[in-house]
Amino acid sequence: MLLADFINVGYGDAILLRETETPFTMLVDCGDVHIGSSRPDGRRTTAADYLRRQGIRELDLLVLTHLHLDHAGGLAHLLPEVRVREFWTNYLPPEETWGQRLKIPAAWSAGARCLMQSLNIYLEALAHLQKQDTKIRLIQQTRDCRQLTPMLTAGLYLEDESLRRRQVEIWAAAFDGSARSKDLDILDSFINNTSIRLRLSYAGVDTELPGDVYASCWEQHNLSPCAIMKLPHHGHRDALTPRLLEMLRPQYAVISVSDSRTDDCPSSDIFQMLSESGVKVLFTDAVQGPNGPAELHDSVRFQIICGQPAKVCPIVQPEQSSSHKTSICLYSGT
């Protein structure tokens, strides 16, 4: 059985995956350093607290899709609590910078300052991982199949080599003191599209975890359908196009978004597109969606069980669950 928990970290990503037979445990992204709170009965939690409640003190694999604060900030809380065997990333600064803390000019834009804060958290995390003897792997090219366990595989996909090279150049300028606020603003404008995109396959059930890659970047490929899709970029309008949806045809779409957003996020256009295609939409936070009242939970959980007749069924309603989860069971046909 594979458990996939899309943790309610507010506006951010943190996805915990556990194969019970092996056992094997991996985390994709860590949420933000600050998760905030929008309502007294909200169920937001940090990735570190969630793993602690689940009794997890070691990860076989930690994947950081990209260096935005809402994906990387939670490293600050996670690593003192959890040992990591292997770490995947799309960017590695020079080893001599690990553990450093760079100054952040107060006059810089909010986006530039957030990226620098994320970099400082990342540098501290890399030093911590090095002390743990973690195997640190830089992902530089697409690889269709990486065998994680006998039943679980991961496809790794990168969309734009030129953007990743530009990312390295901008971060290098930050280290030598020549970076300007507008350079970091440029990085902020494209860093989503440097994300590591994962296609996990377990017992014939595929799950798409695309980080924040905009739909326009990966709809150019010929993609096979999947059962579960985490919408990139938290359901903003750039997260999905009709062409991408037609190829993927997910049964479920998970949107990791804060219920306190005041902009069009998740996008009403995305809602309509998914609804018209018959896709069940689930939110990590207590967002009022088109399918009914907001649900309070600390994660959206999927159980993928092999060796059963193929069907999909909800197994726990959130109001009945002491752990405050929305849980869905998918049976593979193998």
Secondary structure, 3 states (H helix, E strand, C coil): CEEEEEECCCCCCCEEEEECCCCEEEEECCCCCCCCCCCCCCCCCCHHHHHHHCCCCEECEEECCCCCHHHHCCHHHHCCCCEECEEEECCCCCHHHCCCCCCCCCCCCHHHHHHHHHHHHHHHHHHHHHHCCCEEEECCCCEEEEECCCCEEEEEECCCHHHHHHHHHHHHHHHHCCCCHHHHHHHHHHHHHHCCEEEEEECCEEEEECCCCCHHHHCCCCCCCCCEEECHHHHCHHHCCHHHHHHHCCCEEEECCCCCCCCCCCCHHHHHHHHHCCCEEEECCCCCECCECCCCCCEEEEEEECCCCCEEEEEECHHHCCCCEEEEEEECCC
